[in-house]
Amino acid sequence: MNVLKLIIVFSCFYTSLSWAGTIDEFSRSVVFLTASPPVMEDVNGTPCEVWLKLPGTNGFVIKRKTIAGSGLIVISSNVAYLITAKHVAVEMGEDCDVIMRGDTNEPLHLKLIAITGQPQVKWIHHTNADISIHPMPSITQAGIVALNRRSAPLDLLEKQPNLPSRDIYVTVLGFPLGLGATGEFIPLSRESKVTSGMLNDAEGRFFLLQDPSVSGYSGGPLIESGDPRVVGVNMVTGGARCWGFVKGTYGDETGGKMSRITPSLYAVELIRQYEHEGHITEQTNTPPAHK
């Protein structure tokens, strides 16, 4: 048990010190999330599952929908967190697939329950923003192997309501239409520039990018990559920064479209709140035994 605990600590420590902040390095921490929950319809105020009758038989099959999105795994206080958009997270139960990059760039498929060992998925949703986190204080041996060197340090997430310069390109990483999650596993990157200041509406703060999003990018990080060759950059982040997470496309009937980005400060807020409430203890840092 102590050996496994050391593995977690060493892996997280190694990740933080070795972080260079390039797009390829960020890609190691970006995951593809998929789930197939049942289609629900409201019948007289009661949510009901939709079942389909097979023609010519008395057999029925449940009607399902496919939900997909992107996410980022980060480390804080030797605990891993999965971050994604709230509208993606609410569809991701214990049977959802978390697909990440394997050692030879192959897709590594794991159920979320196989990583945490917990039968109940414990998403924490932000009340005022489209962002959710899934703390993973307890992970299985398979989870240790999967998350080793694939978690980005929390320090690279912007904690203040700041924005990148409009003179530079920032990059969205994710899996539009599921591309990049099969065959050779590599998140697709898309460059754009910030086109607004920090805006605010009923869903909280947000800002816009010049270009529209694509289905599947939701929950993916917006990053400014670092250059490890520059003298004097931060030793932990390498000058890199995660500014936020994709919510979706923002547009109207005129055809004009931009990407709406949820600032990363909301994810940091949820993680700090989780840590402050004392959920992280000596016990939860020990991965449970395989069953």
C-alpha positions, 0 to 999 in steps of 0.5 A: 500500500505504501509503495502504491502511494509513493507511485502516485506522489512520484508520478505527480511530482515528476509531471510538475517538474518536467512540464514544458507546456508545448501543444504535444505535451498538453495533448497527453492530458486531454481525454475523449469522453463518450457515453450512451445514455437512454433517450428520455421523454417527459410523460405527464411530468414523469421522465420515461425511457424510450424503448423501440419495438423490433418489427415482427417480434415482441422484442424491445430495445432501449433507444440511446443517444451518443454523447461525446466531449473532451476533457483535461486531467490535472493534478493538485495536491497529488490528487487527479481531477477530470475537468470538462464542460458541465453539459458534457459531465451531466451525461457521463455516468460510471459506464462512460468511456475515458479514452486517453493516449497510450504509450505508443499513441494508441487509444487507451480505453477505460471506464471511469469506474475502472480508474476510480474504483468507485461505483458512483460517479461524483461530478461537482458542477459549478452553479454559475458556469458550464464547467464540472470537475470529477475528483479522483482521490482514490484510484485503482492500480489501472488508474495509476498506470493510466494517469502516470505522466498524463496529468497537467499541473493545476498551476497552469490554469489561469486563476484570475479573470484575465485574458490572453493578448489578442495579438497572439494565437491560442489553441483549442485541443479536443476531438471534434466529431470524435476525430483523433480518438481512433487509430493514432490517438492525438487531439486535434488542435485549432488556432484562433484569437480572442475577439472579446473582453471578459463578458458576463450573462446569466451563465457567468463570465465568458469570452469569445474566440474569432472562430466557431467551435465543432461538436466534440470540442466541448470541454476541451482546453484553450491553451497558450503553449509555452516555449521551454527555450525562453530564459526565465519562464516559469519552471512549472508551466514553461510559460504555458497557460490554460485560459479556459474550456470550450462551451460551444458555438455562439451565433445567431440567425445572421450566420455569424459564429464564434466560440464561447469559452468558459474561463478556467478560473471556475475550474480552479474555484471548484478544485480549491473549494473541494480541497478546502472542505477537507475531502483530501485525506491520507486515506483517500490518497491510497488506491483501493485494491482491485476487486 
